[in-house]
Amino acid sequence: MLVRLGYVAMSVHLQNASPSQTMTFSQFQRIPNREAAIRKLERIANANLESCARLLKHNRGHDIDFFRFSSKLIPLANHDELPEWDYIAPLREKLNEIGEYVQKYDMRVDFHPDHFVVLNSEQEDILKQSLKTLRMHWRLLKGMKIHPKHRCVLHVGGAYGDKESALEQFIQNWGKIPNALQDMLMLENDDTTFTMYETLYLGEKLAVPVVFDYHHHLVNHGGVNWAEHWSRVVDTWSNSPLPLKMHISSPRDEKDVRAHADYIDPDMFFTFLKEVKGSVKQIDCMIEAKKKDDALFRLMRDVKRREDVEIVNGSSFYLK
């Protein structure tokens, strides 16, 4: 089984390469000339994309072919007070450059929008804004000429006092979501509300791949043994052009088990891998650790000391 590691959005090794520089709407309003303010937004967005390009080159230099883009690439992209701003046009050249690089080196990239993107809300304005944000992610992927299918991870949403009704509301709202955005989505179990079992209910019913978060399951399992349902997770990926994806992180400490640690506990990780060995040919593991790429580098150093692996490159290995 091939195991490929990736990390999230930013590097702790590459200096001056934040892809999440921003501008608040208050700062925008303080610029007297509206056109000048929009041009500044575009400069910030292009700088973020330039940082993205640098990060991809940094990743290439370390054999990392799996990466999550920041969802904060374009400040104020969805703000209600900027309906006339076509943010894609001034970014097209940089988006093309990123997309060409990704395709040249066959990298897997995706997004994980912030928690305010909620698809199971009964409130139309929340759903509308959520779809607007998802459309922005779709436009970015299309601008990069990257096929959007299964490139965006979401949590199920809020329980609103009744999880069963909240799950049914998700299904009801699903019919209001354009097919292009539906195809872009993956669903992930979370650490406080919707368990692996509940997320699988939606994934199977709506034909959406389920991204299994092992750490989230350990702190929010609902009494379910994840291994007994792992084959169902695998099956949700049967129609995807991409390999199965999961998230890995480790608890910060015993007092705060939900918070992510700086690094990955290799024993915890391999406990999982040994359980799923042979169930898939390849599994892509997104590291959600505070130390970003350094967590990946340290984990690979730990992996290289093991006798039950065959190293492929700086971020991938076979589990024997």
ZADRENLO-633343 format. One record per residue (C-alpha): residue in one letter; x, y, z. Coordinates in nm, 2 decimals, decimal comma. Example, Ala and Ser with C-alpha at 12.3 -4.5 7.8 and 13.67 -1.06 7.14 Angstrom:
<atoms>
('A' (1,23 -0,45 0,78));
('S' (1,37 -0,11 0,71));
</atoms>
This chain:
<atoms>
('M' (0,00 0,00 0,00));
('L' (0,14 0,33 -0,11));
('V' (0,11 0,61 0,15));
('R' (0,16 0,97 0,03));
('L' (0,18 1,26 0,28));
('G' (0,08 1,62 0,23));
('Y' (0,04 1,93 0,45));
('V' (-0,17 2,24 0,48));
('A' (-0,14 2,58 0,32));
('M' (0,18 2,72 0,47));
('S' (0,55 2,63 0,52));
('V' (0,74 2,70 0,84));
('H' (1,06 2,66 0,64));
('L' (0,99 2,89 0,34));
('Q' (1,02 3,25 0,45));
('N' (0,79 3,54 0,34));
('A' (0,55 3,31 0,16));
('S' (0,22 3,35 0,33));
('P' (-0,07 3,28 0,09));
('S' (-0,32 3,43 0,33));
('Q' (-0,24 3,80 0,34));
('T' (-0,56 3,99 0,38));
('M' (-0,74 4,33 0,39));
('T' (-1,05 4,39 0,61));
('F' (-1,35 4,57 0,47));
('S' (-1,28 4,85 0,71));
('Q' (-0,93 4,89 0,56));
('F' (-1,09 4,88 0,22));
('Q' (-1,33 5,16 0,31));
('R' (-1,05 5,38 0,44));
('I' (-0,91 5,41 0,09));
('P' (-1,09 5,71 -0,06));
('N' (-1,08 5,60 -0,42));
('R' (-1,28 5,28 -0,47));
('E' (-1,09 5,17 -0,79));
('A' (-0,76 5,22 -0,61));
('A' (-0,89 5,01 -0,32));
('I' (-0,99 4,73 -0,56));
('R' (-0,65 4,74 -0,73));
('K' (-0,49 4,70 -0,38));
('L' (-0,70 4,39 -0,32));
('E' (-0,58 4,25 -0,65));
('R' (-0,22 4,31 -0,56));
('I' (-0,27 4,13 -0,23));
('A' (-0,44 3,84 -0,41));
('N' (-0,16 3,82 -0,67));
('A' (0,10 3,82 -0,39));
('N' (-0,09 3,53 -0,22));
('L' (-0,09 3,34 -0,55));
('E' (0,28 3,41 -0,59));
('S' (0,34 3,26 -0,25));
('C' (0,14 2,96 -0,36));
('A' (0,36 2,92 -0,66));
('R' (0,67 2,94 -0,43));
('L' (0,52 2,68 -0,19));
('L' (0,46 2,44 -0,48));
('K' (0,82 2,47 -0,59));
('H' (0,93 2,42 -0,23));
('N' (0,72 2,11 -0,22));
('R' (0,86 1,98 -0,55));
('G' (1,21 2,02 -0,41));
('H' (1,11 1,79 -0,12));
('D' (0,91 1,54 -0,33));
('I' (0,58 1,66 -0,18));
('D' (0,30 1,60 -0,43));
('F' (0,00 1,66 -0,21));
('F' (-0,10 2,00 -0,08));
('R' (-0,39 2,20 0,05));
('F' (-0,43 2,55 -0,08));
('S' (-0,53 2,83 0,16));
('S' (-0,90 2,93 0,13));
('K' (-0,79 3,29 0,20));
('L' (-0,62 3,36 -0,13));
('I' (-0,85 3,64 -0,23));
('P' (-0,95 3,89 0,04));
('L' (-1,31 4,01 0,03));
('A' (-1,38 3,79 -0,27));
('N' (-1,73 3,72 -0,15));
('H' (-1,81 4,05 0,03));
('D' (-2,16 4,17 -0,04));
('E' (-2,03 4,53 -0,09));
('L' (-1,81 4,42 -0,39));
('P' (-2,06 4,26 -0,63));
('E' (-1,90 4,42 -0,93));
('W' (-1,55 4,29 -0,87));
('D' (-1,45 4,02 -1,12));
('Y' (-1,15 3,90 -0,91));
('I' (-1,06 3,61 -1,15));
('A' (-0,97 3,84 -1,45));
('P' (-0,67 4,02 -1,29));
('L' (-0,54 3,68 -1,14));
('R' (-0,57 3,48 -1,45));
('E' (-0,20 3,48 -1,54));
('K' (-0,09 3,37 -1,20));
('L' (-0,37 3,11 -1,18));
('N' (-0,26 2,96 -1,51));
('E' (0,10 2,94 -1,39));
('I' (0,00 2,75 -1,08));
('G' (-0,23 2,52 -1,27));
('E' (0,04 2,44 -1,53));
('Y' (0,29 2,36 -1,25));
('V' (0,04 2,13 -1,07));
('Q' (-0,03 1,94 -1,39));
('K' (0,33 1,92 -1,50));
('Y' (0,43 1,74 -1,18));
('D' (0,10 1,56 -1,13));
('M' (0,04 1,71 -0,79));
('R' (-0,28 1,66 -0,59));
('V' (-0,42 1,99 -0,45));
('D' (-0,75 2,08 -0,28));
('F' (-0,92 2,32 -0,05));
('H' (-1,09 2,30 0,29));
('P' (-1,32 2,61 0,33));
('D' (-1,36 2,77 0,67));
('H' (-1,62 2,65 0,92));
('F' (-1,87 2,92 0,82));
('V' (-1,95 2,73 0,50));
('V' (-2,25 2,54 0,62));
('L' (-2,48 2,34 0,39));
('N' (-2,73 2,21 0,64));
('S' (-2,86 2,54 0,77));
('E' (-3,23 2,62 0,75));
('Q' (-3,15 2,98 0,70));
('E' (-3,15 3,07 0,33));
('D' (-2,90 3,36 0,37));
('I' (-2,64 3,12 0,53));
('L' (-2,69 2,87 0,26));
('K' (-2,66 3,14 -0,01));
('Q' (-2,34 3,27 0,13));
('S' (-2,20 2,92 0,17));
('L' (-2,27 2,85 -0,20));
('K' (-2,11 3,18 -0,29));
('T' (-1,79 3,08 -0,11));
('L' (-1,79 2,73 -0,28));
('R' (-1,84 2,90 -0,61));
('M' (-1,53 3,11 -0,54));
('H' (-1,33 2,79 -0,48));
('W' (-1,47 2,64 -0,80));
('R' (-1,37 2,95 -1,00));
('L' (-1,02 2,93 -0,86));
('L' (-0,98 2,57 -0,97));
('K' (-1,12 2,64 -1,31));
('G' (-0,89 2,94 -1,34));
('M' (-0,60 2,70 -1,27));
('K' (-0,75 2,45 -1,53));
('I' (-0,76 2,19 -1,25));
('H' (-1,06 1,96 -1,27));
('P' (-1,28 2,05 -0,97));
('K' (-1,41 1,70 -0,90));
('H' (-1,35 1,61 -0,53));
('R' (-1,13 1,91 -0,45));
('C' (-1,31 2,06 -0,16));
('V' (-1,35 1,91 0,19));
('L' (-1,64 2,02 0,41));
('H' (-1,78 1,92 0,75));
('V' (-2,15 1,83 0,77));
('G' (-2,24 2,15 0,97));
('G' (-2,43 2,22 1,28));
('A' (-2,66 1,99 1,49));
('Y' (-2,91 2,27 1,58));
('G' (-3,03 2,07 1,87));
('D' (-3,14 1,77 1,66));
('K' (-2,87 1,58 1,46));
('E' (-3,12 1,36 1,28));
('S' (-3,31 1,66 1,15));
('A' (-2,98 1,84 1,07));
('L' (-2,87 1,54 0,85));
('E' (-3,21 1,55 0,67));
('Q' (-3,18 1,92 0,62));
('F' (-2,84 1,86 0,45));
('I' (-3,01 1,63 0,21));
('Q' (-3,29 1,87 0,15));
('N' (-3,04 2,16 0,08));
('W' (-2,84 1,93 -0,14));
('G' (-3,10 1,97 -0,41));
('K' (-3,04 2,35 -0,41));
('I' (-2,67 2,31 -0,49));
('P' (-2,56 2,33 -0,85));
('N' (-2,42 2,00 -0,99));
('A' (-2,08 2,15 -1,05));
('L' (-2,05 2,24 -0,69));
('Q' (-2,18 1,90 -0,57));
('D' (-1,91 1,73 -0,78));
('M' (-1,64 1,94 -0,61));
('L' (-1,73 1,83 -0,25));
('M' (-1,60 1,57 -0,01));
('L' (-1,74 1,53 0,35));
('E' (-1,53 1,49 0,67));
('N' (-1,63 1,37 1,01));
('D' (-1,57 1,63 1,28));
('D' (-1,44 1,63 1,64));
('T' (-1,75 1,76 1,82));
('T' (-2,07 1,69 1,63));
('F' (-2,10 1,45 1,33));
('T' (-1,93 1,12 1,37));
('M' (-1,78 0,90 1,10));
('Y' (-2,10 0,69 1,11));
('E' (-2,32 0,99 1,06));
('T' (-2,10 1,14 0,79));
('L' (-2,10 0,80 0,61));
('Y' (-2,48 0,82 0,60));
('L' (-2,46 1,13 0,39));
('G' (-2,17 1,02 0,18));
('E' (-2,35 0,70 0,08));
('K' (-2,69 0,86 0,03));
('L' (-2,55 1,15 -0,18));
('A' (-2,26 0,97 -0,35));
('V' (-2,00 1,20 -0,19));
('P' (-1,65 1,07 -0,09));
('V' (-1,59 1,06 0,29));
('V' (-1,26 1,19 0,42));
('F' (-1,19 1,00 0,74));
('D' (-1,02 1,20 1,01));
('Y' (-0,87 0,95 1,25));
('H' (-0,80 1,21 1,53));
('H' (-1,16 1,34 1,51));
('H' (-1,30 0,99 1,53));
('L' (-1,10 0,92 1,85));
('V' (-1,25 1,22 2,03));
('N' (-1,60 1,19 1,87));
('H' (-1,67 0,83 1,79));
('G' (-2,03 0,78 1,90));
('G' (-1,94 0,43 2,03));
('V' (-1,86 0,32 1,67));
('N' (-1,56 0,10 1,59));
('W' (-1,41 0,28 1,29));
('A' (-1,24 -0,03 1,15));
('E' (-1,58 -0,21 1,12));
('H' (-1,69 0,07 0,88));
('W' (-1,37 0,14 0,70));
('S' (-1,48 -0,06 0,39));
('R' (-1,77 0,18 0,36));
('V' (-1,53 0,47 0,36));
('V' (-1,33 0,30 0,08));
('D' (-1,65 0,24 -0,12));
('T' (-1,74 0,61 -0,12));
('W' (-1,43 0,67 -0,33));
('S' (-1,51 0,41 -0,59));
('N' (-1,62 0,67 -0,85));
('S' (-1,35 0,93 -0,78));
('P' (-1,06 1,00 -1,01));
('L' (-0,85 1,06 -0,70));
('P' (-0,71 0,81 -0,45));
('L' (-0,88 0,79 -0,11));
('K' (-0,79 1,08 0,12));
('M' (-0,78 1,09 0,50));
('H' (-0,66 1,35 0,76));
('I' (-0,40 1,28 1,03));
('S' (-0,32 1,48 1,34));
('S' (-0,24 1,41 1,70));
('P' (-0,38 1,55 2,02));
('R' (-0,19 1,84 2,17));
('D' (-0,20 1,69 2,52));
('E' (-0,43 1,50 2,76));
('K' (-0,60 1,82 2,87));
('D' (-0,68 1,93 2,52));
('V' (-0,73 1,62 2,31));
('R' (-0,92 1,80 2,04));
('A' (-0,64 2,05 1,96));
('H' (-0,38 1,96 1,70));
('A' (-0,02 1,90 1,82));
('D' (0,28 2,05 1,65));
('Y' (0,38 1,71 1,51));
('I' (0,24 1,37 1,43));
('D' (0,27 1,08 1,67));
('P' (0,41 0,80 1,45));
('D' (0,29 0,52 1,67));
('M' (-0,07 0,65 1,65));
('F' (-0,04 0,69 1,27));
('F' (0,10 0,34 1,21));
('T' (-0,17 0,19 1,44));
('F' (-0,41 0,32 1,18));
('L' (-0,21 0,22 0,87));
('K' (-0,17 -0,14 0,99));
('E' (-0,54 -0,17 1,03));
('V' (-0,62 -0,05 0,68));
('K' (-0,33 -0,22 0,50));
('G' (-0,44 -0,40 0,19));
('S' (-0,78 -0,23 0,17));
('V' (-0,66 0,02 -0,09));
('K' (-0,36 0,05 -0,33));
('Q' (-0,29 0,41 -0,23));
('I' (-0,39 0,64 0,06));
('D' (-0,32 1,01 0,06));
('C' (-0,28 1,14 0,42));
('M' (-0,31 1,52 0,48));
('I' (-0,11 1,62 0,78));
('E' (-0,30 1,87 1,00));
('A' (-0,03 1,97 1,24));
('K' (0,08 2,31 1,37));
('K' (0,43 2,28 1,23));
('K' (0,30 2,23 0,87));
('D' (0,58 2,09 0,64));
('D' (0,82 2,05 0,93));
('A' (0,57 1,79 1,08));
('L' (0,59 1,61 0,75));
('F' (0,97 1,61 0,74));
('R' (0,99 1,48 1,10));
('L' (0,73 1,21 1,04));
('M' (0,93 1,09 0,74));
('R' (1,24 1,08 0,95));
('D' (1,05 0,86 1,19));
('V' (0,92 0,64 0,91));
('K' (1,27 0,59 0,76));
('R' (1,37 0,42 1,09));
('R' (1,11 0,15 1,05));
('E' (1,17 -0,19 0,90));
('D' (0,81 -0,24 0,78));
('V' (0,83 0,03 0,51));
('E' (0,99 0,09 0,17));
('I' (1,07 0,45 0,11));
('V' (0,97 0,59 -0,23));
('N' (1,08 0,96 -0,19));
('G' (1,07 1,24 0,06));
('S' (0,70 1,22 0,13));
('S' (0,59 0,87 0,02));
('F' (0,65 0,51 0,12));
('Y' (0,51 0,16 0,09));
('L' (0,38 -0,02 0,39));
('K' (0,51 -0,37 0,36));
</atoms>
